[in-house]
Amino acid sequence: MAKLENEETRPRGCKYPTPPCALAKTLPEITACSFVGLYSVEIKTDDGYQIGRRILGTLREDNENADVNPRELGRDVAVVVDVSIIFSLRYEMPRIRETLLLAHHFKFLSHEEFVLLYDLNKPKNPEIPCGERRFDIDDLCDDECQTNFRFFRNDIYRLTEVLDLPDEIECYNDLVVDKVEALAMFLKRFSYPCRYADMVPSFSRPIPQICMITNNVMNFIYDRWRHLLFDLNQPWLSRANLELFAAAIHDRGAALENCWAFVDGTVRPIARPGKNQRVLYNGHKKIHAIKFQSVAAPNGLIANLYGPVEGKRHDSSMLRMSGLLNQLQQYSYKRNGDILCIYGDPAYPLRPQLQGPFKGARLTLDQNAWNTSMSKVRVEVEWIFADVVNYFKFLDFKKNLKIGLSAVGKMYLSCAIILNAHTCLYGSTTSTYFGVDPPTLEQYFL
């Protein structure tokens, strides 16, 4: 391999000449190199770090899948090794194009090869400069954390523990990030309808990394804790607590003495899909949407959340699909065996564990008074629906909620879990109204 004139640009311990470029500040010691395909190479360094990148040139077919000593590599392949190491250390797509310019400058690539590879490696994301200083939540005060992430700084640390997040979040491309930074990205993403590009200055990471990390955290929260929204068999929903909830609702003026929660459906607008528009169109709201069914407890927590379903579905259809009645028949009882119920609007059928208002055009004064007393307390389920989109306003920006391109339903469910955590820490309008304290984080996340 040809040597460069400026030998002092070679880092200490490096076996190959290094171009005088800011990209090549530190090159690891290469201990092994093997071809894993005609256009791919795997390089192993002295610290065990492995990287696989596409070769910037043409390799001989007889070298395919053959282990070779880096010192015995030919000129073209050795250059590829150096170039691969330089840009793989940064994990940034724009660096590849700079490396190609560097290789062309030192005649490692012909003009035709350079033009072809430079065009093929054009980044899809805008080239926004990233800061050198990585994100550190300790640099932020409580007011900044509450504004950007909806939680105080110490509570974010506490939340990472109760969520059982691994110490390091690993993405599919071997990108590793600390769990506190990963959770902060997730909270920042959904706290307001911001773009990934808007998060680059805060986290000093390129757009693809922020996207991957945010999705990984969302998937983890959903996979690990979705049972908290689907199953009524939870410690905080014990029979003793259900009796406490029923008493609190009755004390606020409800006519029913055995009602412990309220059920209702919510319509969440989405961007108009390219396919299946009729399926997702809600004729009542005149929008394309998905729907969720929620059971709201008087302590401000979402006890059950089912969805998403197509926007055209009726609330009674969601009730049948959710299997909620079966769970109520199993768990909705007092300690002495008496039936406890939840309350819904006129769209729901009447069952022992599911009650609704009196229906009809000619109601007596007593029936109207009964309906009024229940309506005044049933509004609390709407407060919880509002809390979801108020604390996580990204869910209310329908232009970014694109079915088929994003996991819109998983976004809403994972944010509902975090909202319950927020309520456990700080309370809510609902818990204050009924005077019922929510459980602690440790009591909820079991």
Secondary structure as the mmCIF struct_conf table of DSSP 4:
data_model
#
loop_
_struct_conf.conf_type_id
_struct_conf.id
_struct_conf.beg_label_comp_id
_struct_conf.beg_label_asym_id
_struct_conf.beg_label_seq_id
_struct_conf.end_label_comp_id
_struct_conf.end_label_asym_id
_struct_conf.end_label_seq_id
HELX_LH_PP_P HELX_LH_PP_P1 ALA A 2 LEU A 4
BEND BEND1 GLU A 5 GLU A 5
HELX_RH_3T_P HELX_RH_3T_P1 GLU A 7 THR A 9
BEND BEND2 ARG A 10 ARG A 10
HELX_LH_PP_P HELX_LH_PP_P2 PRO A 11 PRO A 11
TURN_TY1_P TURN_TY1_P1 ARG A 12 GLY A 13
BEND BEND3 LYS A 15 TYR A 16
BEND BEND4 PRO A 20 PRO A 20
TURN_TY1_P TURN_TY1_P2 ALA A 22 LEU A 23
BEND BEND5 LYS A 25 LYS A 25
HELX_LH_PP_P HELX_LH_PP_P3 PRO A 28 GLU A 29
STRN STRN1 ILE A 30 GLY A 37
TURN_TY1_P TURN_TY1_P3 LEU A 38 TYR A 39
STRN STRN2 SER A 40 THR A 45
TURN_TY1_P TURN_TY1_P4 ASP A 46 ASP A 47
BEND BEND6 GLY A 48 GLY A 48
STRN STRN3 GLN A 50 ARG A 54
BEND BEND7 LEU A 56 GLY A 57
HELX_RH_3T_P HELX_RH_3T_P2 GLU A 61 ASN A 63
TURN_TY1_P TURN_TY1_P5 GLU A 64 ASN A 65
STRN STRN4 ASP A 67 VAL A 68
HELX_RH_3T_P HELX_RH_3T_P3 PRO A 70 GLU A 72
HELX_RH_AL_P HELX_RH_AL_P1 ARG A 75 SER A 88
TURN_TY1_P TURN_TY1_P6 LEU A 89 TYR A 91
HELX_RH_AL_P HELX_RH_AL_P2 MET A 93 HIS A 105
TURN_TY1_P TURN_TY1_P7 PHE A 106 LYS A 107
BEND BEND8 PHE A 108 LEU A 109
HELX_RH_AL_P HELX_RH_AL_P3 HIS A 111 LEU A 120
TURN_TY1_P TURN_TY1_P8 ASN A 121 ASN A 121
BEND BEND9 LYS A 124 ASN A 125
HELX_LH_PP_P HELX_LH_PP_P4 ILE A 128 GLY A 131
BEND BEND10 GLU A 132 ARG A 133
HELX_LH_PP_P HELX_LH_PP_P5 ARG A 134 PHE A 135
HELX_RH_3T_P HELX_RH_3T_P4 ILE A 137 ASP A 139
BEND BEND11 LEU A 140 LEU A 140
HELX_RH_AL_P HELX_RH_AL_P4 ASP A 142 PHE A 149
BEND BEND12 ARG A 150 PHE A 151
HELX_RH_AL_P HELX_RH_AL_P5 ARG A 153 VAL A 162
TURN_TY1_P TURN_TY1_P9 LEU A 163 ASP A 164
BEND BEND13 ASP A 167 ASP A 167
STRN STRN5 GLU A 168 GLU A 170
TURN_TY1_P TURN_TY1_P10 TYR A 172 ASN A 173
BEND BEND14 ASP A 174 ASP A 174
STRN STRN6 VAL A 176 ASP A 178
HELX_RH_AL_P HELX_RH_AL_P6 LYS A 179 SER A 191
TURN_TY1_P TURN_TY1_P11 TYR A 192 PRO A 193
HELX_RH_AL_P HELX_RH_AL_P7 TYR A 196 PHE A 203
TURN_TY1_P TURN_TY1_P12 SER A 204 SER A 204
HELX_RH_AL_P HELX_RH_AL_P8 ILE A 207 TRP A 225
TURN_TY1_P TURN_TY1_P13 ARG A 226 ARG A 226
HELX_RH_AL_P HELX_RH_AL_P9 HIS A 227 PHE A 230
BEND BEND15 LEU A 232 LEU A 232
HELX_RH_3T_P HELX_RH_3T_P5 PRO A 235 LEU A 237
HELX_RH_AL_P HELX_RH_AL_P10 ARG A 239 ASP A 251
TURN_TY1_P TURN_TY1_P14 ARG A 252 GLY A 253
BEND BEND16 ALA A 255 ALA A 255
BEND BEND17 GLU A 257 ASN A 258
STRN STRN7 CYS A 259 PRO A 269
HELX_LH_PP_P HELX_LH_PP_P6 ALA A 271 PRO A 273
BEND BEND18 GLY A 274 LYS A 275
HELX_RH_AL_P HELX_RH_AL_P11 GLN A 277 LEU A 280
STRN STRN8 TYR A 281 ASN A 282
TURN_TY1_P TURN_TY1_P15 GLY A 283 LYS A 286
STRN STRN9 ILE A 287 ALA A 296
TURN_TY1_P TURN_TY1_P16 PRO A 298 ASN A 299
BEND BEND19 GLY A 300 GLY A 300
STRN STRN10 ILE A 302 GLU A 310
TURN_TY1_P TURN_TY1_P17 GLY A 311 LYS A 312
HELX_RH_AL_P HELX_RH_AL_P12 ASP A 315 SER A 322
TURN_TY1_P TURN_TY1_P18 GLY A 323 GLY A 323
HELX_RH_AL_P HELX_RH_AL_P13 LEU A 324 TYR A 331
STRN STRN11 TYR A 333 TYR A 333
TURN_TY1_P TURN_TY1_P19 ARG A 335 ASN A 336
BEND BEND20 GLY A 337 GLY A 337
STRN STRN12 ILE A 339 ILE A 339
STRN STRN13 CYS A 341 TYR A 343
TURN_TY1_P TURN_TY1_P20 PRO A 346 ALA A 347
BEND BEND21 TYR A 348 TYR A 348
HELX_LH_PP_P HELX_LH_PP_P7 PRO A 349 LEU A 350
STRN STRN14 ARG A 351 ARG A 351
TURN_TY1_P TURN_TY1_P21 PRO A 352 GLN A 353
STRN STRN15 LEU A 354 GLN A 355
BEND BEND22 GLY A 360 ARG A 362
HELX_RH_AL_P HELX_RH_AL_P14 LEU A 365 ARG A 378
TURN_TY1_P TURN_TY1_P22 VAL A 379 VAL A 379
HELX_RH_AL_P HELX_RH_AL_P15 GLU A 380 TYR A 391
BEND BEND23 PHE A 392 PHE A 392
HELX_RH_3T_P HELX_RH_3T_P6 LYS A 393 ASP A 396
HELX_RH_3T_P HELX_RH_3T_P7 LYS A 398 ASN A 400
STRN STRN16 ILE A 403 ILE A 403
TURN_TY1_P TURN_TY1_P23 GLY A 404 LEU A 405
STRN STRN17 SER A 406 SER A 406
HELX_RH_AL_P HELX_RH_AL_P16 VAL A 408 TYR A 426
HELX_RH_AL_P HELX_RH_AL_P17 THR A 429 PHE A 434
TURN_TY1_P TURN_TY1_P24 GLY A 435 GLY A 435
HELX_LH_PP_P HELX_LH_PP_P8 ASP A 437 THR A 440
HELX_RH_AL_P HELX_RH_AL_P18 LEU A 441 TYR A 444
#
